[in-house]
Amino acid sequence: MTRRGGPAPVTEPGRPHLIYLAIGFPPAAKSCAYRMRETANQFIAQGWDVTVVTILEESWEREYGLDHTLSEAVDPRTSIVELPLVREDLETDIRRFTEKRALQPTQWALRERESHLKHFPEPVFGGWREELERAVVDIHRERPADLLVASCAPYVNLAAAWKLWETHKVPYAIDFRDGWSVDVIGGGEAFEHDSVSGRWESKVLGDAIGIWCVNDPIADFYRDRYPELAHRVHVVRNGFDKDSLPPVTSVPREDEGLVFGYLGSVNFKPVFLETVLNAWRAARERDPLVARSRFEIRGHIGAGASREANKHMDLIRAAEPDGVTFGGPVPKAEVAATYNSWDALVLMLVGGRFVTSGKVYEFMASGLPVLSAHESDHDASAMLEGHPLWTGAGGLDEEFLTEAFCTAARMAVEADDAQRRAARDHAARFARDAVMEPAVRQLIEARHDGERSGRADARAESVQA
């Protein structure tokens, strides 16, 4: 266990202590890092000491990599514990492969998944269970915790939360984000109540003092699945960071063409990207302004050995004659400048009504036109409804997307500063601190209510005795 950041001891007498299971905390170049950072900062701002539990930086280098600019806004009083956990399946150095892995990679991968499932019903992370459980118990013994918050995924964090409750009765809350038993992409149930995963979820949620979900459809799913816990299920949406926004300016570049941009992980199927690129090509043939424009894709494409070496990259390279480029990931410190270099945004998202995506808030707040490339019945549509510079959502129909590119181009050159400010005002309520501050406050109050209830129960038992 490696510790960095703030001190382990009490910084001020009487400050309560939070253990925060946040695998993906900065500087991990993960979309969840923004939410995790704000959660930790809000607890500290509201008078708590925070110990974050995550994994070694070297482990993140195997996946999407690191972004140290993400760490710049982490409260320096945060204590960060890094566990020596890695995803062996993402190892790319063949010199470290066993003979069986080198000669039978498919069989090795199957056995690797099976070995994780022996510990916890999660095929990639289940084997981390014992290390996580040991870590939270050791931290609690070093400095007693008053609350534990587990951010999922990975869902094996639930086992560690339960372990500390089982052994030391430390109250806990679950930040499910996208949920576990809900299939956010396909919709409906991901596993049944009486499955191994279902029994774990039911057991852990039963004693949680709070359950956070990122949107109303997911929260409603959990309220229906566990009606006795409905009052503990809360919608805590993602949001945008104010330092990621470009200035509100209108600089039409009709003569030289526009720049359309996408920022985010390219985690959709190649056929999805191919449809969007086909629509872009058709729009260039249809509209002279789009024909003079470029389409820049930024973000992470693939992880581990497939990072920037997959079918998605083949499609992008093939579209280079159509003005399509790939610029790689964008460090957090450069996000605002990146948006400022674009004239319109292309929101490419998978899933439907159970998916929002953190990027939709940033896109909404940018003050730029937003073209939706996702299903019509998508939670992002609910967020964008009423946005003055939105093209609307018509699914992944190529003709709709073609016309949407043309519409977004016209919006880019015709929108004035007032319309851009109105677009930003539409998103203002989703500033990340405005979302997270009341959520953390409510969770702290729930913990205090539970503490008071426990004392009352103890007094009642004493009187009866």
Beta strands, then each sheet from edge to edge (+ up, - down):
strand 1: 2-5
strand 2: 17-21
strand 3: 49-55
strand 4: 79-83
strand 5: 147-151
strand 6: 172-177
strand 7: 210-213
strand 8: 233-235
strand 9: 259-263
strand 10: 294-298
strand 11: 324-326
strand 12: 344-348
strand 13: 370-373
sheet 1: 1+ 4- 3- 2- 5- 6- 7- 8-
sheet 2: 11+ 10+ 9+ 12+ 13+
end
